[in-house]
Amino acid sequence: MIELEGVPELIDPVMVAAFEGWNDAGDAASTAVAHLEREWKGEVFAALDAEDYYDFQVNRPTVYLDGGVRKITWPTTRLSVVRVGGDKPRDLVLVRGIEPSMRWRSFCNELLGFAHELGVEMVVILGALLGDTPHTRPVPVSGVTSDPDLARTMDLEETRYEGPTGIVGILQEACTHAGVPAVSLWAAVPHYVSQPPNPKATLALLNRLEDLIDLRIPLGELAEDARAWQVGVDQLASEDSEVAEYVQTLEEARDTAELPEASGEAIAREFERYLRRRDGGPGHATETGGDSSYLRDTSSGRTRPPKPSKAEDTGAEGGSQDSPEAPGRLPQDAAETPEAPGTTEAPEAPEGPEAPDATRAGETPDTPDSPGSPGSPGSPGSSED
């Protein structure tokens, strides 16, 4: 029995979740949810029992001093709620934690229990993956779902992936079976600069989320941080001729793939975002002329979010997407993984100043849910109970 004391009745709530670990390259996804919590001053109202879901030898607790008193912080998943005001107020339920070590089905059922009690209308799960994408270009962000009706209504990609998965894929499927609309947004992080933080990928996820739920998100200093991050990577790459040549190869492949997609729809999408931010409102009008928060799908009787435009944040659907749920990923090691459909062949990344750090979970070239993602040793992808 879930008791929600002190939580007010929510308005058109959307649950936004992200988990550290295999699904969080560069910490881009978890940082995005942390940004929402910080900007909107989210209040934590619940935390899952760490004893039920975490192996403390894998995710160790930390000790800190509070006024000279030693205290322990246990790894867990916390839920907070933020209220977004404006002409069309909406509430967000933010879920941020670590990918669980065990009992994944119970973990998802507990989160869905909170979603049911709070009246959540849609679940959006953020993820980040490593891919053959240049740091000098816009971050590719793909939106995928396993719900055919939702894919059609919101013009998302319907996942056809088969293979190892992470908690993002498990939670999305649990939502689908429970009748809760669920979408996963995946940002592609350059595999040759995988160390966190990656503010550029975080910014891309928030921009895509903003379009998906029709809500203006305060970005704070993220845009400036993203520019500074790119300048720093430019400097490091320029110090190694092989890395600079490799980045140029990725740029050429990306530009060639995106050329057919440089359409008016991409320009219109950016113009809509500009108008929304200039007006300072929480959203923009839709074709219906009424409440743009959600549209009703008459065939299923469920409430659906509005359909976004076809253009992605990057203006293309191709490129290097080793998204766990999106076809067209670029595998890091073609010898270990089968080539996914729609991938772009790229040369092997040379060793450079920003070689991936294989010691951090979620930062290896083995991306979750992705076709041909072999999974790292000890990966929790095989633990579902």
Secondary structure as GFF3:
##gff-version 3
##sequence-region A 1 385
A	DSSP	beta_strand	14	20	.	.	.	ID=ss1
A	DSSP	three_ten_helix	25	27	.	.	.	ID=ss2
A	DSSP	alpha_helix	28	39	.	.	.	ID=ss3
A	DSSP	beta_strand	43	47	.	.	.	ID=ss4
A	DSSP	alpha_helix	50	53	.	.	.	ID=ss5
A	DSSP	beta_strand	62	66	.	.	.	ID=ss6
A	DSSP	beta_strand	69	73	.	.	.	ID=ss7
A	DSSP	beta_strand	78	84	.	.	.	ID=ss8
A	DSSP	beta_strand	90	98	.	.	.	ID=ss9
A	DSSP	alpha_helix	104	118	.	.	.	ID=ss10
A	DSSP	beta_strand	122	131	.	.	.	ID=ss11
A	DSSP	beta_strand	141	145	.	.	.	ID=ss12
A	DSSP	alpha_helix	148	154	.	.	.	ID=ss13
A	DSSP	beta_strand	157	158	.	.	.	ID=ss14
A	DSSP	alpha_helix	167	177	.	.	.	ID=ss15
A	DSSP	beta_strand	182	190	.	.	.	ID=ss16
A	DSSP	three_ten_helix	191	193	.	.	.	ID=ss17
A	DSSP	alpha_helix	199	213	.	.	.	ID=ss18
A	DSSP	alpha_helix	222	238	.	.	.	ID=ss19
A	DSSP	alpha_helix	241	258	.	.	.	ID=ss20
A	DSSP	three_ten_helix	259	261	.	.	.	ID=ss21
A	DSSP	alpha_helix	264	279	.	.	.	ID=ss22
A	DSSP	beta_strand	295	296	.	.	.	ID=ss23
A	DSSP	beta_strand	303	304	.	.	.	ID=ss24
A	DSSP	three_ten_helix	380	382	.	.	.	ID=ss25
###
